[in-house]
Amino acid sequence: EELPAAGLDPLAWRDPLRKLVREIETFPAPIIAMIEGSVWGGACETAFACDLIVAARDATFAATPARLNVPYNVGGLLTFLNAANLRLAKEMLFTAAPIPAERLCSLGIINHVTDAADLEDATYAMARRIAANAPLSISVMKEQLRILAGAHTMSPEDFERIQGLRRVVYNSQDYAEGIRAFKEKRTPVFRGE
């Protein structure tokens, strides 16, 4: 119900997910995501925005906008690109298939994978190790890394083009079909129109 019927891009600077991701990224202390179960859609982006990720062995991660014919916003795409390499980001966004935590750990996207029974202990042990270090140094390094990770060269024209591409989807018949199918709990029939 939060997505518009047609033609309007619902994501803006004040979008709650964008605000949450910005808060995570700019918070002066490290934020550790402790993941058990599945994190899909915006939850996946939220986890990727965290500084460190510790996940249960059976956790899965998925980016699912392609299932509804919803384009991902540019800020969210940058979150994925800052967490994963381009090929993995494309796989996640194009297939919308869940990726196991162990695979993401082997690719350096997740810091540690552990048994679910040990998840809390492993996460808190990491937090204690961080807390034992100099907080000002960590805060400054976190901000430096955030700025460097976001240092993607792009012209204003390219940024406008990327933003404008989202309208192609929001003005499409497939967008309306994706929303209808989601509400009717059925598989959408996309026609590329």
Salt bridges, closest charged atoms under 4 A:
GLU1 OE2 - LYS183 NZ 3.42
ASP9 OD1 - ARG166 NH2 2.63
GLU23 OE2 - LYS19 NZ 3.81
GLU45 OE2 - ARG18 NH2 2.02
ASP51 OD2 - LYS142 NZ 2.77
GLU91 OE2 - ARG103 NH1 2.85
GLU102 OE2 - ARG57 NH1 2.65
ASP115 OD1 - ARG57 NE 2.97
GLU143 OE2 - ARG146 NH2 2.62
GLU177 OE1 - ARG180 NH2 3.23
GLU177 OE2 - ARG186 NH1 2.65
GLU184 OE1 - ARG186 NE 2.63
